[in-house]
Amino acid sequence: MKLEEFALERTLSLYENLVEYDISPSGVHHYTIDELLTEDEQQELLKQELGYGWTNGSVELRETIAALYKDRDADNVVVSSGSAEANLLVVLSFLEPGDEIIVVVPNFLQIWGLARGLGITVKELWLKEDLGWQPDFSELSELVTPKTKMISICHPNNPTGQYLSLEDMQRLARFCRDHEIWLHADEIYRGSEITVEEPPSFADLYEKAIVSSGTSKAMGLPGLRVGWLVGPKDEIYVAWQRKDYASTVPSTPMQFIADIALKPARRQQILERGRARLRSNLSIVSNWVESYSDHISFLPPQAGAMAFFRYHYDINSTELMHRLRKEQNILVLAGDVYGLDHFIRIGICIPEEHLRIGLERMDRLFESLNSTYK
Ligand SMILES: Cc1ncc(COP(=O)(O)O)c(C=O)c1O
């Protein structure tokens, strides 16, 4: 199997821990265990046995996750090691060499890369910047063939932070139903809405939807490594079988914590803290962008924890990222990892102080770009 380098992950893995200020993070700034759990819960955590458990996740946690969706129970859920493993299970469970998948891009590109590595034909449906990062549905009809098994979408979108309208979500579900294809939705950012209400899950709109999600992004709990897949029972059973070849059992103490965090009232509390920071940091970022109106354009995200800018300097995005890293000791993510040069991504749910310092350091480099490249 020939896997291309996963450019987005590789770039972060190489550099995120080496800079003074990492302003690239893609999730809500993380909680500590102390902030998350009450004293009683912390005491309970200490009593958790460090044994194996169910390979598809504890029954309690699967029931808690199932309750986030309509008419689902524990057998509709498989718990994974992060949503990254859930995405891996999607490819291993639903696709075979020779199949076709349509991936809505820009995207996190994990499914895209894995599928290509396994000999599945990947077609891209590009979200259009001039349509507010929405798809043109007429292009979708041109991409589908009798070999198409699945459409995969990241919703809300990484990196643009945009949603489909409810009408377009329903339209996409209808399209998949009419063509009898699976709809995979990576909903890891659901719950991080800044300017809109939390939309429904695709799992509640389409009977053949497979949803991957987890606690990492909107909830700010990436260190739990708790993700999941939700879908029809037979297919979830197959994903569970595939999991026997991957991480087998999810971590037992982390499932204990996730079960507390995902109970409806606590989940809302956790999400609200993230949204409050997102709202206030987004206004800092928007003011900063305004001061660069000749050089930067940007559609403010509706959700998600990142801002994705187009810049109008004559410099490649990977080169810009490395100059910021070497000259200013900060990390941003180059649009090149998404196949979009002249864009950069920054995290907007990092601590305010880090964000302000990061923006000041970008100012410093941009000043030199003004004189060097304009
Ligand atoms: C859209 C998307 N899906 C999945 C993941 C994987 O997240 P995790 O494995 O931490 O749950 C990421 C991580 O950046 C992501 O951006």
The ligand as a Gaussian input file, in Angstrom:
#p B3LYP/6-31G(d) Opt

LIG

0 1
 C      -11.953000      17.311000      10.600000
 C      -11.146000      16.463000      11.514000
 N      -11.522000      15.191000      11.738000
 C      -10.835000      14.392000      12.561000
 C       -9.706000      14.836000      13.202000
 C       -8.992000      13.904000      14.135000
 O       -9.244000      14.305000      15.451000
 P       -9.092000      13.372000      16.727000
 O       -8.491000      12.102000      16.294000
 O       -8.243000      14.145000      17.667000
 O      -10.476000      13.182000      17.286000
 C       -9.257000      16.144000      12.991000
 C       -8.028000      16.632000      13.620000
 O       -7.497000      17.681000      13.327000
 C      -10.014000      16.980000      12.145000
 O       -9.677000      18.254000      11.929000

